[in-house]
Amino acid sequence: MKSVRIAAAQTPEFPDDIEAALGFATRLSHEAAAAGVRLLCFPEGYLQGYFKDEMSARRVALNTDSSGFQVLLKRFPRSAPMIVMGFIEVSMGKLFNSALVIKDATAIGCYRKKHLLPSERIFTPGKDDAIFDVDGLKFGVNICYDTNFPECARRIADLGAQLIVCPANNMMRRDKAEFFKQLHNSGRGDRCRETGLWLISADVTGERDGRVSWGPTAVLDQAGAVVRQLPLEEPGLLIVDVPLRDDLISRHMQN
């Protein structure tokens, strides 16, 4: 059966340090490429840091139409897998919690988080969905809290996807992180069972300011079962082969 190799990066945070974030991402991208990975997901807010206060977010926000952003894109490795990476976006004066889709150092799409937590009120909710294709594997993006809402996964499924790509950032107070440790995959598994989609999530790890992130960075199958998950609190690369459905193989060959 034909399959597509996908990966998720479990990373430290690099707040307000794009240089360090790019350096770490480039190293993992080369590692993933050497392993035959075709799609690589990074966490929510990865590029500049997951800022939720307006002053910090506006200071680091990127406009995808700017010349500076185009220069930044050229620094992504061209030989890397297709990349999905969380970042803070500004457009028409509005802030968005977004995810870039990058191929060959070129932005081919941008998804904006639809469902925002009370702590994310500085951001404007996104409205649009898009489907992307890597070697016949079609996928859409849901960012973290979006996966709590069945309609987000359903829209992706209705557009013909087989996979949900989920950049996440679950840096929480330790008591809250402990409570939710086993619940993230449970809720995401519900979305898989409801839609028949696979799901891959990428999360940050580490501790700061009395907070901790325990992920998880994981891949779930169509039945909502965890196929593989990285150890908590350890940066690394999670690699899984996702089998293509027969109808997707046929469609890809026709194209």
C-alpha positions in Angstrom: 0.0 0.0 0.0 1.3 3.4 -0.9 2.0 5.7 2.0 3.4 9.2 2.7 5.9 9.8 5.5 4.9 12.7 7.8 6.6 14.1 10.9 5.9 16.5 13.8 8.6 18.5 15.7 8.4 18.7 19.5 10.4 21.8 20.2 11.6 24.2 22.9 10.1 27.7 22.8 12.1 30.5 21.2 10.2 33.6 22.3 11.1 36.7 20.3 14.1 34.9 18.8 13.4 34.1 15.1 17.1 33.4 14.5 17.1 30.5 17.1 13.7 29.2 15.9 14.9 29.1 12.3 18.1 27.5 13.2 16.4 24.7 15.2 13.8 24.3 12.4 16.4 24.1 9.7 18.3 21.3 11.6 15.1 19.3 12.1 14.0 19.9 8.5 17.3 18.4 7.2 17.0 15.5 9.6 13.4 14.9 8.4 14.4 15.2 4.7 17.2 12.6 5.3 14.6 10.2 6.7 12.3 10.6 3.7 9.7 12.8 5.4 7.4 14.7 3.0 5.4 16.8 5.5 6.7 18.3 8.7 4.6 20.1 11.3 5.9 22.6 13.9 4.0 23.9 17.0 1.6 26.8 17.3 3.3 30.2 17.5 6.6 28.6 16.9 8.4 31.1 14.7 8.2 34.2 16.9 6.8 32.8 20.2 3.3 32.2 21.4 2.6 35.8 22.7 -0.9 36.6 23.9 -0.4 40.2 25.1 -0.9 42.7 22.3 2.2 44.8 22.7 4.5 41.7 22.3 2.4 40.2 19.6 2.4 43.3 17.5 6.2 43.7 18.0 6.9 40.3 16.4 3.9 39.9 14.0 4.7 39.3 10.4 2.7 40.6 7.3 2.9 37.9 4.6 2.7 40.6 1.9 5.8 42.5 3.1 9.2 42.4 1.5 10.7 41.4 4.8 8.6 38.3 5.0 9.7 37.3 1.5 13.3 37.7 2.6 12.6 35.5 5.6 11.1 32.8 3.5 14.2 32.5 1.5 16.0 31.3 4.6 13.9 28.1 4.7 15.7 25.1 3.2 14.6 24.4 -0.4 15.3 20.7 0.0 13.1 20.4 3.1 9.8 18.6 3.3 6.6 20.7 3.0 6.4 22.6 6.3 3.4 23.7 8.5 4.6 26.2 11.0 2.7 28.4 13.6 3.4 32.1 13.6 1.8 35.4 14.6 0.4 37.3 11.6 -0.7 40.9 11.1 -2.9 41.9 8.2 -4.9 45.2 7.8 -4.0 46.0 11.3 -5.5 42.8 12.7 -3.6 40.1 14.5 -4.1 36.4 13.7 -2.9 33.2 15.3 -1.9 31.5 12.0 0.0 28.6 10.4 2.1 28.9 7.3 2.3 26.2 4.7 5.7 26.3 3.1 7.1 24.4 0.1 10.5 25.0 -1.5 11.0 28.1 0.6 7.7 29.5 -0.8 4.5 30.2 1.2 1.7 28.2 -0.6 -1.0 28.9 2.1 -1.9 30.3 5.4 -4.5 29.1 7.9 -5.9 31.3 10.6 -7.1 29.8 13.9 -10.9 30.0 14.1 -11.7 29.2 17.7 -9.8 31.4 20.2 -9.4 30.9 23.9 -10.4 33.8 26.3 -6.6 34.4 26.7 -6.3 34.9 22.9 -8.7 37.8 22.6 -6.0 40.0 20.9 -6.4 37.8 17.8 -9.1 37.9 15.2 -10.8 34.6 14.3 -10.0 33.1 10.9 -12.8 32.2 8.5 -11.4 30.2 5.6 -10.3 26.6 5.1 -7.9 25.2 2.6 -6.7 21.8 1.5 -3.1 21.0 0.6 -1.5 18.1 -1.2 1.7 16.3 -0.6 2.3 13.2 -2.8 -1.4 12.6 -3.0 -2.0 13.0 0.7 -4.5 15.8 1.2 -4.5 17.6 4.5 -6.0 20.6 6.2 -4.9 22.6 9.3 -6.6 23.0 12.7 -4.7 25.0 15.3 -4.8 23.5 18.9 -8.2 24.6 20.4 -9.8 24.3 16.9 -9.8 20.5 17.5 -12.4 20.9 20.3 -15.0 21.8 17.6 -16.3 18.9 15.4 -17.2 21.3 12.6 -13.5 22.3 12.0 -12.5 18.7 11.3 -15.7 18.1 9.3 -15.0 20.9 6.9 -11.6 19.5 6.2 -13.1 16.0 5.6 -15.8 17.4 3.3 -13.0 19.1 1.2 -11.5 15.7 0.6 -8.7 15.6 3.1 -7.3 12.5 4.8 -5.2 14.2 7.5 -5.6 17.0 10.1 -2.4 18.8 10.8 -2.5 20.4 14.3 0.1 22.9 15.5 -0.4 23.3 19.2 1.0 25.0 22.2 0.0 23.6 25.6 2.3 25.6 27.9 0.1 25.7 31.0 0.2 26.1 34.8 1.5 22.8 36.2 -1.8 21.9 37.8 -3.7 22.6 34.6 -1.1 20.7 32.5 -1.5 17.7 34.8 -5.3 17.8 34.5 -5.2 17.9 30.7 -2.2 15.6 30.1 -4.4 12.7 29.1 -7.3 14.7 27.6 -5.7 16.2 24.5 -5.5 13.0 22.6 -8.9 11.9 23.8 -10.6 15.0 22.2 -8.6 14.8 19.1 -9.4 11.1 18.8 -13.1 12.0 18.8 -12.5 14.1 15.7 -10.7 11.2 14.0 -13.5 8.8 14.7 -16.2 11.3 13.6 -14.5 12.0 10.3 -12.3 9.1 9.4 -9.3 11.4 9.3 -5.8 10.9 10.6 -4.3 13.6 12.8 -0.8 14.7 13.6 0.0 17.2 16.3 3.2 19.2 17.1 3.6 20.8 20.5 6.3 22.7 22.5 8.0 21.2 25.5 9.9 22.7 28.5 9.1 25.0 31.5 8.9 28.7 32.0 7.4 31.2 34.4 5.8 28.4 36.5 4.3 26.8 33.4 5.1 23.5 31.8 4.2 21.8 28.5 3.7 18.1 28.2 2.4 18.0 24.7 1.5 15.7 23.4 3.2 15.4 20.0 1.4 12.4 18.5 -0.1 10.8 15.4 -3.7 9.3 15.7 -5.3 7.0 13.1 -8.8 7.0 11.7 -10.1 5.1 14.8 -8.6 7.8 17.1 -5.9 5.4 18.4 -2.5 6.8 19.1 -0.1 5.3 16.5 3.0 6.9 18.0 3.8 9.7 20.5 7.0 11.3 21.6 8.1 11.1 25.2 6.9 14.1 27.2 9.4 16.8 28.0 11.9 15.7 25.3 12.5 17.7 22.1 12.5 15.5 19.1 11.0 14.4 15.7 8.1 12.1 15.4 7.9 10.2 12.1 5.0 8.1 10.9 4.0 6.6 7.5 0.3 7.3 6.7 -1.2 4.9 4.2 -3.1 6.6 1.3 -6.7 5.6 0.6 -7.2 3.8 -2.7 -9.4 6.7 -4.0 -6.7 9.2 -3.2 -4.1 7.1 -5.0 -6.3 6.9 -8.1 -6.9 10.7 -8.0 -3.2 11.5 -7.6 -2.2 9.3 -10.5 -4.8 10.9 -12.8 -3.4 14.4 -11.9 
